[in-house]
Amino acid sequence: MSPPPPDIPMPHELAQHENENEYSHKPSFFKIPSSAAIRMSSKGETIKFLTLTQNTSAMVFTVFLIPHLASPVVASVAGLQGADKTMMIARDLYIPLEPLLIYIPLALHTSFSILRRILLILPSSSSSTAGTKLNQGYWRSIRSRLPRQIHQIIAYPLSLMVLTHIFTHRLIPSSSQPPINSLSPSELNWEFVGYNLRSPISWISYLSLVGMATWHSVVGGMKVVSYFRGSSPLDKFERRKPNSSSDSSSNSVSTLKASLDSHSIGPDEKEDQAFQATPKLNGKTIEDPDFKATAQNRKIPKKRQMGLKALVLAVLGIVSVGLYRVKQDTGVVSPLMKIRYDAIYQA
């Protein structure tokens, strides 16, 4: 069979020509992504995975946290004996699943949160290239991605305090080395707390731990709920009407925000990705108040801040009364137990 004349295209050439015409008439998001877009996509998928693990592990850890904090609350009413009974009931609930409810979720939540923040702070390769030209704007962009909200800032000292609390109230007391000799749960009761409360440093340590944990848990819980619901509880307080200079810039901002919303990301990711995807029109940055409000001004409203502060103060007041009653109810500690208690902090 003789080949077709030169002026008649082959079938594969027709298909290639149709594909080129199809992509040339469609928007840019139908085109084959570039290597930079692929890198950004993989980074976004990693952040989504880290966020999911961060929020899920926080929910699991709450199963332990709530009954654990019930003991000092009960102590404000029932004193040392009430705190001991509540603690023994709580231990029956979480001790059999201690690694799954405490250590693994806490390790995942802390490590994945830090890793996620590092990925959000680090700029993309394109941002790094632009940063060499505009050094001041580059570092301003870095600073804008640092933690700003109170519950994010206190998370880092809170992690150290929780780690210290676990070592001094769980891991070190279980050591078989003398003179500790593996304090049993019945021996490591609220008498140990009452013995520690002789020092003002212990008061500061306990109350700081409770106060930071309460604030971080309440605000973080709001974000976890909003993450699984797919919206932020702060959106309705922080939305502003767009005031763009032209319809085209407004459409560009709307398109960008729609693209952020379409990838099933949480409110924190919308907040942080906004810094990495500043909308531009004809090479100029679009100044859109609504976009800036979403990216930079995601603050808790003043009324809600007052409510959170009142809640934290109420919890601290109740816990302070409970700790005071525990200290008062703690009788004379035997010399042997004093040696074992002191050895915990000397280890």
C-alpha positions in Angstrom: 0.0 0.0 0.0 1.5 3.3 -1.0 1.9 6.1 1.6 -0.6 9.0 1.5 0.3 12.2 -0.3 2.5 14.7 1.7 -0.3 17.3 2.1 -2.5 14.8 3.9 -1.6 14.7 7.7 -1.2 11.3 9.5 -3.8 10.4 12.2 -1.3 10.9 15.1 -0.5 14.4 13.7 -4.2 15.2 13.6 -4.6 14.1 17.3 -1.6 16.2 18.3 -2.9 19.2 16.5 -6.3 18.9 18.2 -4.7 18.7 21.6 -2.6 21.8 21.0 -5.7 23.7 19.9 -7.7 22.5 22.9 -5.1 23.6 25.4 -4.5 26.9 23.7 -8.1 27.9 24.2 -8.4 26.7 27.8 -7.4 28.5 31.0 -3.9 28.0 32.4 -5.0 25.5 35.0 -5.8 23.0 32.2 -2.2 23.1 30.9 0.5 20.6 32.0 2.0 21.9 35.3 5.6 23.0 35.5 8.2 21.5 37.7 7.7 24.4 40.2 4.0 23.7 40.3 4.7 20.1 41.0 7.0 21.0 43.8 4.4 23.3 45.3 1.8 20.6 45.0 3.9 18.0 46.8 4.6 20.5 49.5 0.9 21.3 49.8 0.1 17.6 50.1 2.7 17.2 52.8 1.3 20.1 54.8 -2.2 18.6 54.4 -1.0 15.3 55.8 0.8 17.0 58.7 -2.2 19.1 59.5 -4.5 16.0 59.5 -2.1 14.1 61.9 -1.7 17.2 64.1 -5.4 17.6 64.6 -6.2 13.9 64.9 -3.5 13.3 67.6 -4.8 16.3 69.5 -8.3 14.8 69.6 -6.9 11.5 70.9 -4.8 13.2 73.6 -7.9 15.0 74.8 -9.3 11.7 75.9 -6.5 11.6 78.5 -6.3 15.3 79.3 -9.9 15.8 80.5 -10.0 13.1 83.2 -6.5 14.0 84.2 -7.4 17.6 84.9 -10.5 16.5 86.8 -8.5 15.6 89.9 -7.4 19.2 90.9 -11.0 20.4 90.1 -12.5 17.8 92.5 -9.8 18.6 95.0 -11.2 22.2 95.3 -14.4 20.5 96.8 -13.3 17.2 98.3 -9.7 17.9 99.2 -6.9 15.4 99.1 -9.1 12.3 99.4 -11.4 13.4 96.5 -8.4 14.1 94.3 -6.9 10.7 95.0 -10.1 8.8 94.3 -10.7 10.8 91.0 -7.1 10.1 90.0 -7.5 6.4 90.6 -10.7 6.2 88.5 -9.0 8.2 85.7 -6.0 5.9 85.8 -8.2 2.9 85.4 -9.5 4.5 82.2 -6.2 5.5 80.5 -3.4 3.4 82.0 -4.2 0.3 80.0 -3.9 2.4 76.8 -1.3 4.8 78.1 1.0 4.6 75.0 -1.9 5.0 72.6 -3.6 7.8 74.5 -0.6 9.8 75.8 2.8 9.2 74.4 2.2 8.5 70.8 -0.4 11.3 70.2 1.7 13.7 72.2 4.8 12.9 70.2 3.0 13.1 66.9 1.2 16.3 67.7 4.4 18.0 68.9 6.8 16.8 66.1 4.3 17.2 63.3 3.3 20.7 64.4 6.9 21.8 64.5 7.6 20.2 61.1 4.5 21.8 59.6 5.5 25.2 60.9 9.0 24.8 59.4 7.6 23.9 56.0 5.3 26.9 56.1 8.1 29.3 57.1 10.5 28.0 54.4 9.7 29.9 51.2 9.4 28.2 47.8 12.3 28.3 45.3 10.6 31.1 43.3 10.2 33.1 46.5 13.9 32.6 47.3 14.9 33.8 43.9 12.8 36.9 44.3 14.1 37.4 47.8 17.7 37.9 46.5 16.4 40.9 44.6 14.3 42.3 47.4 16.0 41.3 50.6 13.8 43.4 52.9 10.6 42.1 51.4 12.0 38.6 51.5 12.7 38.6 55.2 9.4 40.4 55.9 7.7 37.4 54.2 9.6 35.0 56.5 8.6 36.9 59.6 5.0 37.0 58.5 4.8 33.2 58.6 6.1 32.9 62.2 3.5 32.0 64.9 1.4 35.0 65.8 -1.5 33.8 67.8 -1.2 33.2 71.5 -2.1 29.5 71.5 0.6 29.0 68.8 3.3 30.9 70.7 2.7 29.3 74.1 2.7 25.8 72.5 6.5 25.7 72.5 7.1 26.4 76.2 4.1 24.3 77.0 5.7 21.4 75.2 8.7 21.6 77.5 6.6 21.9 80.6 4.5 18.9 79.6 7.7 16.9 78.9 9.1 17.9 82.3 5.8 17.0 84.0 5.8 13.5 82.4 9.3 12.8 83.5 8.9 14.0 87.1 5.4 12.5 87.7 5.5 9.3 85.6 8.8 8.1 84.1 11.3 8.9 86.8 9.0 7.6 89.7 8.8 4.3 87.8 12.5 3.9 87.9 13.7 0.8 89.8 16.9 2.5 90.9 17.2 3.1 94.7 16.0 5.1 96.6 13.1 5.6 94.2 12.4 1.8 93.9 9.6 2.1 91.5 6.9 4.1 93.2 3.6 2.3 92.6 0.5 4.3 91.6 -0.9 4.0 95.2 2.4 5.5 96.5 2.6 8.2 93.9 -0.6 9.9 94.8 -1.6 13.5 95.5 0.5 13.4 98.7 3.5 13.8 96.3 1.9 16.9 94.9 1.1 18.3 98.3 4.7 17.6 99.3 6.0 19.6 96.3 3.7 22.5 97.0 5.9 23.5 99.9 8.0 25.3 97.2 6.7 28.5 95.5 8.4 27.2 92.3 6.0 24.2 92.3 3.0 26.5 92.6 4.2 28.5 89.6 5.0 25.3 87.6 1.6 23.7 88.3 -0.5 26.9 87.6 1.5 27.8 84.5 1.0 24.3 83.1 -2.7 24.4 83.8 -3.2 27.9 82.4 -1.2 27.3 79.2 -2.8 23.9 78.6 -6.3 25.4 79.1 -5.8 28.2 76.6 -4.0 26.1 74.1 -6.6 23.3 74.3 -9.7 25.6 74.0 -8.4 27.6 71.1 -6.8 24.6 69.5 -10.0 22.7 69.9 -11.9 25.4 68.1 -9.5 25.0 65.2 -9.7 21.2 65.2 -13.5 21.4 65.0 -13.4 23.9 62.2 -10.8 21.9 60.4 -13.0 18.8 60.2 -16.0 21.0 59.4 -14.0 22.7 56.6 -14.4 26.2 57.8 -12.8 28.5 60.4 -14.8 29.8 63.3 -13.0 33.1 62.9 -14.1 33.7 59.3 -17.4 35.3 60.2 -15.6 37.8 62.5 -12.7 38.7 60.2 -14.3 39.0 56.7 -14.2 42.4 55.2 -15.8 43.7 52.0 -13.4 43.8 49.1 -12.4 47.3 48.0 -10.3 46.6 44.9 -9.6 49.3 42.3 -10.9 47.4 39.4 -13.1 44.4 38.5 -10.2 42.5 37.1 -8.2 42.7 40.3 -11.2 41.6 42.3 -11.8 38.7 40.0 -8.1 37.7 40.4 -8.4 37.7 44.2 -11.6 35.7 44.1 -10.0 33.2 41.8 -7.1 32.8 44.1 -9.2 32.4 47.2 -11.4 29.9 45.4 -8.3 27.9 44.4 -7.2 27.8 48.1 -10.7 26.7 49.2 -11.0 24.0 46.6 -8.1 21.8 47.9 -9.9 20.8 51.1 -7.4 22.5 53.4 -8.0 23.7 56.9 -8.2 27.3 58.1 -4.6 27.4 59.3 -3.4 26.3 55.9 -5.5 29.0 54.2 -3.9 31.5 56.5 -0.4 30.4 55.8 -0.7 29.6 52.1 -1.9 33.2 51.6 1.6 34.5 52.3 3.0 32.2 49.6 0.4 33.1 46.9 0.1 36.9 46.8 -2.2 37.7 43.9 -0.7 39.9 41.2 -2.1 41.7 38.2 0.2 43.0 35.4 3.2 42.4 37.6 1.8 44.5 40.5 0.6 43.1 43.8 -3.1 43.4 44.4 -4.0 45.2 47.6 -7.2 43.5 48.7 -8.4 44.1 52.3 -10.4 40.9 52.4 -7.4 38.9 51.3 -5.1 40.6 53.8 -7.7 39.9 56.5 -7.7 36.2 55.7 -3.9 36.1 55.5 -2.6 38.3 58.3 -5.4 39.4 60.7 -6.9 36.1 61.7 -7.3 37.2 65.3 -9.7 36.1 67.9 -12.4 38.8 68.4 -12.1 40.8 71.6 -15.4 39.5 73.0 -14.2 35.9 72.5 -10.8 36.8 73.9 -12.5 38.1 77.0 -14.5 34.9 77.3 -11.3 32.8 77.0 -9.5 34.9 79.5 -12.4 34.5 81.9 -12.4 30.8 81.4 -8.7 30.5 82.0 -8.9 32.6 85.2 -11.8 30.5 86.4 -9.9 27.3 85.8 -6.8 28.7 87.5 -8.9 29.9 90.5 -10.5 26.4 90.9 -7.2 24.6 90.5 -5.5 27.0 93.0 -8.2 26.2 95.6 -7.7 22.5 94.9 -4.0 22.7 95.3 -4.3 24.7 98.5 -6.6 22.1 100.0 -4.3 19.3 98.9 -1.3 21.1 100.6 -3.4 21.6 103.7 -4.6 18.0 103.8 -1.1 16.6 103.3 0.0 15.5 106.7 3.4 14.6 107.9 5.3 12.7 105.2 7.4 9.8 106.5 11.2 10.2 106.3 11.4 7.2 103.8 8.9 8.8 101.4 10.7 12.2 101.7 13.9 10.5 100.5 12.1 8.8 97.6 10.2 12.0 96.6 13.4 14.1 96.8 15.3 11.5 94.7 12.8 12.1 91.8 13.9 15.7 91.3 17.6 14.8 91.9 17.6 12.2 89.2 
